[in-house]
Every structure is written in C-alpha cells, then in structure tokens.
Amino acid sequence: MPAIEQPRVAQLIRETRQHLNLSQVKLATMLGVSFHSINRWENGRTQPSPLAMKQIQELLEQMGEAGEELLAKYF
C-alpha cells in the first residue's frame, strides 16, 4: 500500500468519520486506537501506523459506495 502524504491522511480520516457520522471517540473505538490517536491524525500531527492504515482501508471496503469513493480518492 503506497504511503499517503500527511495532509491527505488527515483529510481521509475526517471524511471517513463524517461519512460514518461518528465522533472521534467512536471511530477510535472501531479501529481499536485511542481518541488521542484519531485527534492527532485528523489534525495532521502524526500519521497512522501501517497496521492502522490497513484497518482504515478495510473499514472503507466495508462502507460500500462511499467507501469505494474514498478508496479511489486516497489509495
């Protein structure tokens, strides 16, 4: 999986969360990470680990059409 630039990762996390209508806390729970991780990713302070990116990609695959659009846009 190719690396995504930091500003695009932040945008991906935010858009995924918005499509799912989830808070940062709820998305963190779904991905098995802390709220602080989601917050840092979304604000561009850090990037998800390769494992977390794989989980995000799998989540997008489960989202159906909206997820497919995000996969095409970011991956």
C-alpha positions as CSV (number, residue, x, y, z in Angstrom):
1,M,0.0,0.0,0.0
2,P,1.5,3.3,-1.0
3,A,2.2,5.9,1.6
4,I,-0.3,8.8,1.7
5,E,1.0,12.3,2.4
6,Q,0.2,13.7,5.9
7,P,-2.4,16.4,4.8
8,R,-4.2,13.8,2.8
9,V,-4.2,11.3,5.7
10,A,-5.8,14.0,7.9
11,Q,-8.5,14.6,5.2
12,L,-9.1,10.9,4.8
13,I,-9.7,10.4,8.5
14,R,-12.0,13.4,8.7
15,E,-14.0,12.4,5.6
16,T,-14.3,8.7,6.7
17,R,-15.6,9.9,10.1
18,Q,-18.1,12.3,8.5
19,H,-19.4,9.6,6.1
20,L,-19.9,7.3,9.0
21,N,-21.4,10.1,11.2
22,L,-19.1,9.2,14.0
23,S,-17.3,11.2,16.7
24,Q,-13.5,10.8,17.0
25,V,-14.1,8.7,20.1
26,K,-16.4,6.3,18.3
27,L,-14.1,6.0,15.3
28,A,-11.2,5.3,17.7
29,T,-13.2,2.5,19.3
30,M,-14.0,1.0,15.9
31,L,-10.3,1.0,14.9
32,G,-9.0,-0.1,18.3
33,V,-7.0,3.1,18.9
34,S,-7.2,5.9,21.4
35,F,-9.2,9.1,20.8
36,H,-5.9,11.0,21.0
37,S,-4.6,9.0,18.0
38,I,-7.6,9.9,15.9
39,N,-7.3,13.5,17.0
40,R,-3.6,13.7,16.1
41,W,-4.2,12.0,12.8
42,E,-7.0,14.3,11.9
43,N,-5.1,17.4,12.9
44,G,-2.0,16.4,11.0
45,R,0.3,16.0,14.0
46,T,1.0,12.3,13.4
47,Q,0.3,9.6,10.9
48,P,-1.4,6.2,11.4
49,S,0.9,3.2,11.6
50,P,0.8,0.8,8.7
51,L,-1.5,-1.5,10.7
52,A,-3.9,1.3,11.4
53,M,-3.9,2.3,7.7
54,K,-4.8,-1.3,6.8
55,Q,-7.7,-1.2,9.3
56,I,-8.8,2.1,7.8
57,Q,-8.6,0.6,4.3
58,E,-10.7,-2.4,5.5
59,L,-13.2,-0.1,7.1
60,L,-13.6,1.8,3.8
61,E,-14.1,-1.5,2.0
62,Q,-17.0,-2.3,4.3
63,M,-18.6,1.1,3.8
64,G,-19.9,0.3,0.3
65,E,-20.2,3.0,-2.3
66,A,-19.0,5.9,-0.1
67,G,-16.0,3.8,1.0
68,E,-15.2,2.9,-2.6
69,E,-15.1,6.6,-3.5
70,L,-12.7,7.3,-0.6
71,L,-10.5,4.4,-1.6
72,A,-10.3,5.7,-5.1
73,K,-9.6,9.2,-3.9
74,Y,-6.9,8.4,-1.3
75,F,-5.4,4.9,-2.2
